[in-house]
Amino acid sequence: MLEAETRTELSRIAKAANHDPAALMAVVDVESGGRVFARVEGRAEPLIRFEGHYFYRLLARQKRNQAVVNGLAHHKAGRVRNPRSQRGRWKLLKRACGLDRDAALQSVSWGVGQVMGAHWRWLDYASIDALVFRARSGLEGQVELMLRFIEKAGLADELVQQNWRAFARGYNGPAYARHGYDRKLENAYSKYRAMCGPALRKDPSKRHQPLLLRFGDRGALVAGLQGQLNRHGFALFVDGDFGSLTRAALKAFQARNGLAADGIAGPKTFIVLERPVLALDGAALPAA
């Protein structure tokens, strides 16, 4: 059972996103087991699970061999065991980050929706760091990840209609029935609907909007954009403030790469920003 404070917060988030609060609570409850934070080194952190088979796939051969020897990677799912405690899992992640930080962060399922970091591009985040930042920012950030996945996976209508069998297949995979995932969702929904009252019907015209950064925005996502522009040859001060210099650099980058030079960073711009930077001789330069 989700705590009262968590239910209140989820109800607010659900209504803002035009979702049925009881349906959102049901998914969060089943996915998280009713626990939305873990206390790790004095900080409230999202629940994580490290997937060693993802780490195996994302690493170059030399690092992959080192990871296998150190028990951090395996070509088969489930062979790298997660500690029972979240504190132990964060220590495991820290070890993996010591070998390859980006690959390690992508090899984790994050937060109440257990969304894999490897989906960051598909979910329209500027970088894996942007996804992780949102996951660690609080319950709202965790739910944002989950709702983006639901929208991208085409499961929003199933959630609205409480078609738990179809939702379970899409969200949990073809083995959902073996674990009774759909029945767990249905039971949880009935429980939370009794608390929340009549279902909120979602307006199908309101869909998830992709990440857009523009003049006047501030924060870690803007700092990540500035860092990416610097990697492509610009000399911006990485301060997280989308001012006139950042806009001018972005427009120049967009024009140089055949994009609409509107000074707004959206999915197409982020995709190009992630490409390797080429030296004059065509050799790929390491990322900054």
Rosetta blueprint (number, residue, H / E / L):
1 M L
2 L L
3 E L
4 A H
5 E H
6 T H
7 R H
8 T H
9 E H
10 L H
11 S H
12 R H
13 I H
14 A H
15 K H
16 A H
17 A L
18 N L
19 H L
20 D L
21 P H
22 A H
23 A H
24 L H
25 M H
26 A H
27 V H
28 V H
29 D H
30 V H
31 E H
32 S H
33 G L
34 G L
35 R L
36 V L
37 F L
38 A E
39 R E
40 V E
41 E L
42 G L
43 R E
44 A E
45 E E
46 P L
47 L L
48 I E
49 R E
50 F E
51 E L
52 G H
53 H H
54 Y H
55 F H
56 Y H
57 R H
58 L H
59 L L
60 A L
61 R H
62 Q H
63 K H
64 R H
65 N H
66 Q H
67 A H
68 V H
69 V H
70 N L
71 G L
72 L L
73 A L
74 H L
75 H L
76 K L
77 A L
78 G L
79 R L
80 V L
81 R L
82 N L
83 P L
84 R L
85 S L
86 Q H
87 R H
88 G H
89 R H
90 W H
91 K H
92 L H
93 L H
94 K H
95 R H
96 A H
97 C H
98 G H
99 L H
100 D L
101 R H
102 D H
103 A H
104 A H
105 L H
106 Q H
107 S L
108 V E
109 S E
110 W E
111 G L
112 V L
113 G L
114 Q L
115 V E
116 M E
117 G H
118 A H
119 H H
120 W L
121 R L
122 W L
123 L L
124 D L
125 Y L
126 A L
127 S L
128 I H
129 D H
130 A H
131 L H
132 V H
133 F H
134 R H
135 A H
136 R H
137 S L
138 G L
139 L H
140 E H
141 G H
142 Q H
143 V H
144 E H
145 L H
146 M H
147 L H
148 R H
149 F H
150 I H
151 E H
152 K H
153 A L
154 G L
155 L L
156 A H
157 D H
158 E H
159 L H
160 V H
161 Q L
162 Q L
163 N L
164 W H
165 R H
166 A H
167 F H
168 A H
169 R H
170 G H
171 Y H
172 N H
173 G L
174 P L
175 A L
176 Y H
177 A H
178 R H
179 H H
180 G L
181 Y H
182 D H
183 R H
184 K H
185 L H
186 E H
187 N H
188 A H
189 Y H
190 S H
191 K H
192 Y H
193 R H
194 A H
195 M H
196 C H
197 G L
198 P L
199 A L
200 L L
201 R L
202 K L
203 D L
204 P L
205 S L
206 K L
207 R L
208 H L
209 Q L
210 P L
211 L L
212 L L
213 L E
214 R L
215 F L
216 G L
217 D L
218 R E
219 G L
220 A H
221 L H
222 V H
223 A H
224 G H
225 L H
226 Q H
227 G H
228 Q H
229 L H
230 N H
231 R H
232 H L
233 G L
234 F L
235 A L
236 L L
237 F L
238 V L
239 D L
240 G L
241 D E
242 F L
243 G L
244 S H
245 L H
246 T H
247 R H
248 A H
249 A H
250 L H
251 K H
252 A H
253 F H
254 Q H
255 A H
256 R H
257 N L
258 G L
259 L L
260 A L
261 A L
262 D L
263 G L
264 I L
265 A E
266 G L
267 P H
268 K H
269 T H
270 F H
271 I H
272 V H
273 L H
274 E L
275 R L
276 P L
277 V L
278 L E
279 A L
280 L L
281 D L
282 G L
283 A L
284 A E
285 L L
286 P L
287 A L
288 A L
